[in-house]
Structures are given as C-alpha cells and as structure tokens.
Amino acid sequence: MYQSIKNGVVVFLLVAVSFSCNQGESLQSYYVTNQEKPNFLTIDIPVSMVKINEEILTEEQKEAYNSINKLNMLGYSIDDDEEAFKAELVKVQNILKNEKYEDLIRGGNNKDGKFVVKMIGDGDLIDELIIFGSASDKGFAIVRVLGNNMDPAKILKLGNVLN
C-alpha cells in the first residue's frame, strides 16, 4: 500500500513538473535569447534616468510615473533578409497570442505599420505593459514597461507628457 502511494506521488510530481516547464517561450526569454544577435538592439532604461519635471504633472500622472520601475526595449532592424524578419515577427506574434497578454489597444495599417498595446495584470492594476509595433520596411520594436500595480488609464495619460 505504502509503495503504491509513493509511486502515485512520484508520477503526480513528474506530470506537474512537465506541464509547468512547457509554457512555451515568454517575452522575457525571447529578449534574453536575441539580445546579442545581429539585427537586434536592446535598451534597458531605469525610470530614474527618464527626467520629467514633476511640477507639471497632474496627481494621476505622478502616480503613474511612480508606479513604473523600468523600460525594456528590443528592436529588430530589417537588413536584406526579409525571410529572417518574417520568421522573427511570427515568433513575437505567437508569444503575444498567449492568453496572459490582454489586448488594450490595436492600430495602424499595412502601409505605415501596425501596433498593439497589451498588458499583464489583474483588472485595473497591471505589472507589465507591452507595446509592440512593426513596419514591413523597417522592422519591429517591443517595449516592456515594468512596474507594480500600474493603472493603464493613468499610464496612457502620462504618455501625453512624454510626447
């Protein structure tokens, strides 16, 4: 009896581990895998380096600014290899199809380029905002805005100041 319970627990743990490890590629792992490759450019910017005159900010904009910790950007620039660009574009689009990335805004067109803004979080408070834009003649860029309990509505209002 004891041996069968022990075997059952071992099988359960093996199944649990195999499912937890097979979540597919994440945006973070895509960044790490590609940051040193040709045609890719990465930039990590702590918010402390983004100088904003806080005196001109509204209370909502100050809250949004203080909820952001860091900005990560990964860009891909097209060279002569359009097939490589298309392959990388499909990889990113497949990652962003994961249900943990919730759509906020979509826009653009086939001529000028397209963009999508997604988020990871609970309801009105998010921990990560993802901005993904692509243009078939230039490449693509992914910006990850990382923070704690960011309010997407307030973050979008902060975007007006940054312009």
Secondary structure, DSSP 4 states (H G I P E B T S, - for coil): -HHHHHHHHHHHHHHHHHHHH-S---HHHHHHHHTTSTTEEEEEEEGGGS---GGG--HHHHHHHHHEEEEEEEEEE--S-HHHHHHHHHHHHHHHTSTTSEEEEEEEETTTEEEEEEEEEETTEEEEEEEEEEETTTEEEEEEEEEEEE-HHHHHHHHHHH-
